[in-house]
Amino acid sequence: MRMINKINKALLIITIILDFTILFGLYAQILLGFTQLCIALYISFNFKRLVKKLKYQIINYWIYVFLYFSFSTYLFLEEKSILDNYIILITTIMILPMTIAIYFTITLNKIAKQNEK
């Protein structure tokens, strides 16, 4: 779990740095999101090993991911006038995914600390 945690942290830091270039940051967010979803699936299969608080945090993560995908799908299938608003667009494709990624990184740190004990 320690190695997974290090990989996740490295990808998060690289993504945050690349976000300053915007285009490369978006590509990095795709890689980070895919990696975090795979890690979350692995953790979900080992759900019984977690303490109660961490179980709730993983469930919350899945809820946030589901809500984000639902919201972004709705926005992109909606009329184009919504996407003309740059604040909504930047929030949807940059700020919300990174917020979810940071939440998952914090949760993964706690899980890694629990596994060390």
C-alpha positions, 0 to 999 in steps of 0.5 A: 500500500505504501508504494501505491500511496507514493505513486498516487502522490507523485501523480497528483503533484505532477498533475498540479504542476502541469495544470499551469500549462492547462492542456498538459494538465488536462491530460495528466488529470485523465491519467490521475483519475484513471489511476485513482479509480483503479486504486479505489476499486482495489481498496473497495475489494478489500473493504473489510480491512478498513476501519469504520471511518475509512469505509465511510470516506471511501463510500463518500469518494464513490458518491463524489465520483458518481455525482461528478460524472452525472453532473458533467455528463448533464452539462455536456449533453445540455445546450451549448450555451452552458458551456459558453460560461467559462467559469462553469467550464473551468470548474467542471473540467479542472477544479472539481476533479482536482478537489476529488483527487485531493480528497482521495489522496488524503483518504489514501494517506490515512489508509496507508497509515492504518496498514502500517500499524 
